[in-house]
């Protein structure tokens, strides 16, 4: 966690809890923040920092309800703290409450119209709602404010793909890859768009810069013909249920993309349906799977 500026206080125990809350992580930080919040020594701006730090730690644990409760306290104490609105918006989005997420991003943008991350985050929420026009408009603004942000280019590239603008998708994903050549997901999306553009795959060259020991390396190996779909699913296993769910969703979606490239539309549709049914709405592959199913249902 980023160290915060410390405010005045007295007492060694309280000082220790403040330091631990600011510098530690996980349950250790949460416990220290909780003790400090309960101490009469901290008030006003000090409490803002403590609640915010604890909210971040809950967020990291994917305990979004407790994170939102802490961000609520921060906003109650400091109604113009833009970062708290942004982080609460992310938590709402991760819970699938996209309207509340967008409302929080709107407030961030009102407080700080130059916050590129808020535009990108609102674009992600709009994309999840199926509003590609609004998503692309927000990605445009995010890129205008921060033209070196690879994530905004990648997000706009995928949105352009499903908005029917293949050339713009290709340009965006090429730019994302140039800015962040070690991003494996950009390499996968670029391969999808290259093949739809009748261009050769660049994955064999890209893997030299990718970490092929970590997920989604098995999906890349699938695209390269080095793994089977069943082997990719086996590689998606993880003791953390949320991580496993995300990986299985991505395995289903990208396996569907591979089947689509191979011309087996029925198999592709089955895999896209799995992703559309089982994936959290916050994942890019959920909205992409739904877009692919819509396109397949209207194709001859």
Buried (B, 14 or more C-beta within 10 A) or exposed (E): BEEBEEBEBEEEEBBEBBBBBBBBBEEEBBBBBBBBBEBEBBEEEBBBBBBBBBBBBBBBEEBBEBBBBBBBBBBEBBEEBBBBBBBBBBBBBBBEBBEBBBBBBBBBBEBBEEBBBBBBBBBBBBBBBEBBEBBBBBBBBBBEBBEEBBBBBBBBBBBBBBBEBEEBBBBBBBBBBEBBBEBBBBBBBBBBBBBBEEEEBBBEEBBEEBEEEEBBBBBBBBBEEEBEBEBBBEBBEBEEEEBEBBBBBBBBBBBBBBBBBEEBBEBBBBBBBBBBEEBBBBBBBBBBBBBBBBEBEEEE
